[in-house]
Amino acid sequence: MKYKIVVEGGFTGITRKYEGEISVSELETSTLIDAMGHGDDSQLNIPDGQAYQVFLQEDAQKYQAVFNEKSMPEAIRRLMAKVKQKKQ
C-alpha cells in the first residue's frame, strides 16, 4: 500500500511529511480503507492542534481523508506508528 501523510499545525507549526510504501495485511487494508471514510475536517482549527492529511493507494484505488488529533481513527494511528517505526 502506498501512503502519504502530511501533518500540519501544532505549537511550532512545522509541517512533516511521510511518504512511501508499506506492507499491510488484507485485514489491515480493509480496516484502513474503512477508516478513511470517517475523515472530518470540520474541526481542524483546534488551537495548537495538528491536522493530518492522509492519502492511501491500494492498487488503482485512491483514498483521501483529513483528521485532527481527536477525530483520527485507531487504524490510522497504527499506520502512523508503523510509518514512524519504519523511518527510524
C-alpha positions in Angstrom: 0.0 0.0 0.0 1.3 3.5 -0.9 0.8 6.3 1.6 1.4 10.0 2.0 0.7 11.6 5.3 1.1 15.4 5.9 1.0 16.6 9.5 0.4 20.4 9.8 -0.1 22.7 12.7 0.8 22.2 16.3 2.6 24.6 18.7 5.6 25.0 16.4 3.7 24.9 13.1 6.3 22.7 11.4 4.9 20.6 8.6 6.0 17.0 8.5 5.6 14.6 5.5 5.7 10.9 5.4 5.6 9.1 2.0 6.3 5.7 0.8 5.1 2.2 0.5 4.3 -0.2 3.4 3.2 -3.9 3.6 -0.1 -4.4 5.4 -2.3 -7.5 5.7 -5.7 -7.8 3.9 -7.5 -7.2 7.2 -5.4 -4.0 7.9 -6.0 -2.8 4.4 -9.8 -3.3 4.8 -9.7 -1.5 8.2 -7.7 1.4 6.8 -10.0 1.9 3.9 -13.0 1.9 6.2 -11.3 4.4 8.5 -10.7 6.7 5.6 -14.4 7.2 5.3 -14.5 8.8 8.7 -12.4 11.9 8.0 -13.7 15.1 9.5 -12.2 18.4 8.5 -15.0 20.5 10.2 -13.0 20.9 13.4 -9.4 21.3 12.1 -8.9 24.7 13.6 -8.1 23.5 17.1 -5.7 25.9 18.8 -2.2 24.4 18.7 -3.7 21.2 17.3 -2.4 19.2 14.4 -4.2 18.3 11.2 -3.4 15.0 9.4 -4.0 14.8 5.6 -3.9 11.1 4.8 -3.6 9.7 1.2 -3.6 6.0 0.6 -3.5 4.0 -2.6 -4.2 0.3 -2.9 -3.8 -1.0 -6.5 -5.7 1.5 -8.6 -7.9 2.8 -5.8 -7.0 6.1 -4.2 -8.3 7.3 -0.8 -8.0 10.7 0.9 -9.2 12.0 4.3 -8.4 14.7 6.8 -8.3 14.2 10.5 -7.4 16.1 13.6 -5.9 14.7 16.8 -9.3 13.9 18.3 -11.0 12.5 15.2 -8.2 10.2 14.0 -9.4 6.5 13.9 -7.3 3.9 15.7 -6.4 2.2 12.4 -4.8 5.5 11.1 -2.9 5.9 14.4 -1.5 2.4 14.0 -0.4 3.2 10.4 1.3 6.3 11.7 3.2 4.3 14.3 4.3 1.8 11.6 5.4 4.6 9.3 7.4 6.3 12.1 9.0 3.0 13.2 9.9 2.2 9.5 11.5 5.6 9.2 13.9 5.1 12.1 
